[in-house]
Amino acid sequence: MKQMKWSPEMALGVESLDLAHQALMAQMLHLGDADDDALDDGFVLLVKHLERDFREEEDLMESIDYPVIKSHREQHARVLGALHAVAPGDRAAAREALGLLPLWFQVHLSTQDAALAMALNLAAA
């Protein structure tokens, strides 16, 4: 798994998003180093974590009537769909998904989530 650690430059200026992203990155790092037994339960927990975080982001988008909510939701759904396709106990598929997740996360953070943060900051002003 590509090692990816939180850095202050990744902060978007919306505390709830930044804290969620930081926790997700820590969880991905921990899971990337997990042995096979820890991977099984850890992968399930990671998916649940993402489901919760994505729901919270989508609630924020709804609260400001975010104009591009549909495309942002579609990105979330694609990732969750791919993660849900990993069969329980399929450690090779889980590790492959964990290897791809950081790249997706970097792109999503710097595009979709950055735009959302800007909209949230403007709505709060």
C-alpha positions, -999 to +999 in steps of 0.1 A: +000+000+000+013+034-009+022+052+024+001+083+027+001+104+059-019+134+068-001+167+064-014+202+072-013+211+035-042+186+030-065+205+053-095+221+035-105+245+062-137+227+073-130+211+106-154+182+102-140+173+068-104+176+079-109+155+110-127+128+090-100+128+063-073+126+089-090+097+107-096+079+074-059+082+064-048+068+098-072+039+094-059+031+059-023+033+071-030+010+100-049-015+078-022-015+052+002-028+078-023-053+093-017-091+093-042-113+075-064-119+106-066-082+114-073-074+078-106-093+077-123-073+105-104-041+097-116-040+061-152-043+072-146-014+097-130+007+070-160+003+047-184+012+076-162+042+083-164+053+047-202+048+046-206+070+077-182+097+064-198+098+030-233+101+045-221+130+067-205+147+037-237+143+017-257+157+047-235+188+045-241+191+008-278+188+013-277+214+040-264+240+016-282+228-015-249+220-031-253+223-069-230+194-079-242+169-052-251+143-078-216+139-092-201+139-057-225+113-046-217+092-076-180+092-067-189+080-032-212+053-047-185+040-071-159+036-043-184+020-019-196-003-047-161-015-054-154-020-017-187-039-012-177-062-041-148-075-021-160-109-007-156-114+030-123-132+036-109-124+002-076-109+015-060-105-019-089-084-032-090-064+001-053-057-002-057-047-038-086-023-029-064-009-001-037-003-026-059+017-049-078+037-022-051+062-014-048+074-050-086+078-053-086+096-020-059+121-031-078+129-062-111+131-045-098+153-017-081+177-041-111+180-064-145+171-051-139+177-014-119+209-021-149+223-041-173+212-013-152+229+013-152+262-007-190+260-010-194+253+027-171+282+036-190+305+013-223+294+027-211+301+063-199+336+054 
